[in-house]
Structures are given as structure tokens and as C-alpha cells.
Amino acid sequence: MYFDSHCHIHWPDYKINQELALKNAYDAGVKGVICVGTDAEDSENAVKFTQQHQNAWASIGLHPHDARLGDKELNKLTNLIGQPKVVAIGECGLDYFYTKSSKNDQIDILRKQIIIAQEHDLPIIFHVRDAFDDLWPVFDEFKDIKGVFHSFTASIKELNQILDRGLFVGLNGIVTFSKQSSQLQAAKDVPLDRLLIETDAPFLSPVPKRGQTNEPANVIYTAQFLSELRGEPIAQLAKATTKNAKQLFGI
């Protein structure tokens, strides 16, 4: 049994029939998905979609790209907390690869989402790209943060910083086509009890589905790649990552 810990199949313009995508996932052995919001409207869509489907749960958050939307957008998000199927805050974080929102706005909105998550005892789905140096001073203002670093592509240094803080690491299709030895080594070094697998559908389709719209069923290809890379039986990896996801999200 597999679990897709991060996808966006709730998007109205998702290119695959959503009912078919969920059927494909279930038929492939994927028994759960987290639909992740990136702003207030998107988060509301994720909540509504998951309330209409079994084995689907929602995360609500404001993506660093949209941090410029500020407190007004955050207030809309908080109205969704407590609704059925809401299991996390995010994706939120810092993204300095693209600065669609200023660094100051990103840091401010990240801090406020951490506060919201802790007030409601929810885990956080972090999106961090080229920004770890600015992340940790904010992160370390707080204690006992629960969460996962989604779409991890950094090196051993960043991996150890994450693990030292008791967090999970999410790996997706990128690992199946990465040519960077540091990324692959980090993927090997994630302890099995801290590992989640994800698709980030519709993005980042793994080999052998490159160039196609990604869907939750494809999480099995990432799992198969990681099984070979890490030298772990696929059944063991699938069972552990599913257990980890359910533990983190309280499912």
C-alpha cells in the first residue's frame, strides 16, 4: 500500500479526469492522497474535493510565491481550519529561486503560518528552495514543530538539519531523473522512518512517465526507484512510508 503525501489533483484545470485519477491510484495500490492548497481559494477547493472523496485529505496554506497576498489571505485560510479532512498547514515556506513575493513577505507569512499550525496542533508541509539559511532562524523561534519538507532536492547538509529537528522528508519524481550525486546520496540517507513519497501531481512526473501529466498512481515509480537506490524491499518501503504519512497527518 502506498500513500501520495503531496498532490494538486483538486485543481479545476487538472488535465486528467479526477475520478479516473483516483481510481488509477487505488488500482495501483495508492490508498491515500493529500491534496495541498497554495492560497485561500485553492485551499478551499482542496477541502471541498477531499470531503467528496474517500482516502483523500486536505492541507491548507499560502505558498511563498503568494506571500505578497498577506494577512487578508491568511484570515481566509484560518476559516477553513476545523473543517472535516483538513490535516495540515501548507504548503508554505521560502522560495528564493523565484522571488514572486519579496523575501520579507515570505518570511512574515511563513512565521504566521507556523503560529497557526501550532495553535491548532497541525503539521506543516514546507516548501523551501534555495532558502535554508533564512529558514532556520525563523523555524527555531518555535518548539515541537511537526512537518515534512516536500520535494526535497538539497544536499546532505540540509538533510541533516531537517533530521536533527525531527522532521520528515518528502521525495518525488525528481529523484528518478536527477543527475546530481548529492541529491541521490541524500535520498539514500533519509532514514526509513522519516521518509514520505509524493507526486506533486500534475508536476514532476517520474521516469518512465516524463512529459505526461503526473497523477497519484505514479508514486509507485518513485517508490520502485527508491527501493533499488536504497537497497530496500519495495513492500517494506511502501509500508513504512504509508505508516509515516498516516502518523504525520493523524489519519
Protein Blocks (a to p, Z undefined) as FASTA:
>chain_A
ZZdfbdcklpmklcbdfklmmmmmmmnopabdcdddfbfklmmmmmmmmmmpghiacddd
ddfklmmnommlmmmmmmmgopahiabecdedddfkbcfbcfklmmmmmmmmmmmmmmno
pacddddehilmmmmmmmmmpghiacddehiabdfklmmmmmmnopacdddfklmmccbf
klmmmmmmpcfklcccdekpaghiacfkghiacdfklmmmmmmmmmmmnopafklmmmmm
mmmmmmmnoZZ
